Amino acid sequence: MSDELNLSNLKPAQPRKARKRVGRGPGSGKGRYSGRGIKGQKSRAGSNKMPAGFEGGQMPIDMRVGKLRGNTSADAMPIGPFRTYSQPVNVGSLQERFETGADVTLEALKAAGLIAKLSVDVKVLGEGELAKKLTVAAHSFSKSAVEKIEAAGGTVMRLREPVERKKKKHKAAAPVAEEQEAEAASDIEAEVESAEPEEAEATE
């Protein structure tokens, strides 16, 4: 049979592509400069590892364009590039999902489907009404949420104490003119005091 498989017609299902061999003489078609040209950045080793957005050494576009004003430092949290995110949970949702006297932990919130991750902070907000006594544990609480939980006889447990930012004290520097006037006045007083004994001796 013509379609019989034997060593003479054995071949792979996917045809193999011959590897490109460079630098093997001008007759190969990829000799001399091996397809890289003569000089320049792309003829050097490692030229294919340039980072995304590299523009050959000229000023990148993200540095050329103008910048918008705004908070861009870590001190500006939770706004700017260092913004933080917390998962919101309303007290009205606690009223629907938990029974009176329950301990509302992060695991309980996730089991109830109110939060998605345990690794992200949880903040309890005051939207809705709460009439059940609950012990609620979360990273942060809004003022209205604390009032509603405590008004229902519940307890608030903060998993992280709020960080108080230190206010920078600006020292009011005395103007240079005032300092010069004070020095001049002190010099005059010293001259007057030194001149008084001399006048007293002259009168005697």
Solvent accessible surface area in square Angstrom, and as a share of the most:
residue,aa,sasa,rsa
1,M,189,0.84
2,S,117,0.76
3,D,112,0.58
4,E,101,0.45
5,L,131,0.65
6,N,72,0.37
7,L,166,0.83
8,S,105,0.68
9,N,57,0.29
10,L,108,0.54
11,K,160,0.68
12,P,71,0.44
13,A,115,0.89
14,Q,143,0.63
15,P,104,0.66
16,R,215,0.78
17,K,191,0.81
18,A,92,0.72
19,R,187,0.68
20,K,138,0.59
21,R,132,0.48
22,V,59,0.34
23,G,37,0.36
24,R,149,0.54
25,G,30,0.29
26,P,126,0.80
27,G,82,0.79
28,S,62,0.40
29,G,63,0.61
30,K,79,0.34
31,G,13,0.13
32,R,202,0.74
33,Y,87,0.33
34,S,30,0.20
35,G,61,0.59
36,R,125,0.46
37,G,41,0.40
38,I,119,0.60
39,K,161,0.68
40,G,37,0.35
41,Q,85,0.38
42,K,171,0.72
43,S,20,0.13
44,R,137,0.50
45,A,98,0.76
46,G,36,0.35
47,S,27,0.17
48,N,132,0.67
49,K,159,0.68
50,M,86,0.38
51,P,92,0.58
52,A,112,0.87
53,G,62,0.60
54,F,91,0.38
55,E,54,0.24
56,G,55,0.53
57,G,64,0.61
58,Q,106,0.47
59,M,105,0.47
60,P,41,0.26
61,I,102,0.52
62,D,93,0.48
63,M,118,0.53
64,R,121,0.44
65,V,77,0.44
66,G,71,0.68
67,K,140,0.59
68,L,173,0.86
69,R,241,0.88
70,G,59,0.56
71,N,79,0.41
72,T,98,0.57
73,S,58,0.37
74,A,53,0.41
75,D,111,0.57
76,A,17,0.13
77,M,78,0.35
78,P,85,0.54
79,I,92,0.47
80,G,14,0.13
81,P,91,0.57
82,F,96,0.40
83,R,162,0.59
84,T,87,0.51
85,Y,154,0.59
86,S,39,0.25
87,Q,14,0.06
88,P,76,0.48
89,V,4,0.03
90,N,42,0.22
91,V,0,0.00
92,G,15,0.15
93,S,30,0.20
94,L,0,0.00
95,Q,54,0.24
96,E,136,0.61
97,R,124,0.45
98,F,19,0.08
99,E,132,0.59
100,T,94,0.55
101,G,53,0.51
102,A,29,0.22
103,D,95,0.49
104,V,0,0.00
105,T,55,0.32
106,L,26,0.13
107,E,111,0.50
108,A,28,0.21
109,L,1,0.00
110,K,96,0.41
111,A,94,0.73
112,A,28,0.21
113,G,58,0.56
114,L,34,0.17
115,I,13,0.07
116,A,78,0.60
117,K,117,0.50
118,L,76,0.38
119,S,102,0.66
120,V,36,0.21
121,D,44,0.23
122,V,0,0.00
123,K,70,0.30
124,V,1,0.00
125,L,60,0.30
126,G,11,0.11
127,E,124,0.56
128,G,33,0.32
129,E,134,0.60
130,L,18,0.09
131,A,85,0.66
132,K,40,0.17
133,K,116,0.49
134,L,1,0.01
135,T,41,0.24
136,V,0,0.00
137,A,9,0.07
138,A,0,0.00
139,H,26,0.11
140,S,41,0.26
141,F,19,0.08
142,S,26,0.17
143,K,163,0.69
144,S,49,0.31
145,A,0,0.00
146,V,26,0.15
147,E,97,0.44
148,K,58,0.24
149,I,0,0.00
150,E,100,0.45
151,A,92,0.71
152,A,27,0.21
153,G,39,0.38
154,G,11,0.11
155,T,72,0.42
156,V,26,0.15
157,M,97,0.43
158,R,107,0.39
159,L,85,0.42
160,R,124,0.45
161,E,126,0.57
162,P,96,0.60
163,V,128,0.74
164,E,158,0.71
165,R,160,0.58
166,K,193,0.82
167,K,187,0.79
168,K,166,0.70
169,K,189,0.80
170,H,162,0.72
171,K,196,0.83
172,A,105,0.82
173,A,94,0.73
174,A,56,0.44
175,P,71,0.45
176,V,102,0.59
177,A,62,0.48
178,E,100,0.45
179,E,87,0.39
180,Q,111,0.49
181,E,120,0.54
182,A,63,0.49
183,E,111,0.50
184,A,51,0.40
185,A,51,0.39
186,S,61,0.39
187,D,84,0.44
188,I,106,0.54
189,E,109,0.49
190,A,59,0.46
191,E,115,0.52
192,V,77,0.44
193,E,118,0.53
194,S,72,0.46
195,A,41,0.32
196,E,98,0.44
197,P,75,0.47
198,E,121,0.54
199,E,113,0.51
200,A,54,0.42
201,E,126,0.57
202,A,87,0.68
203,T,117,0.68
204,E,178,0.80
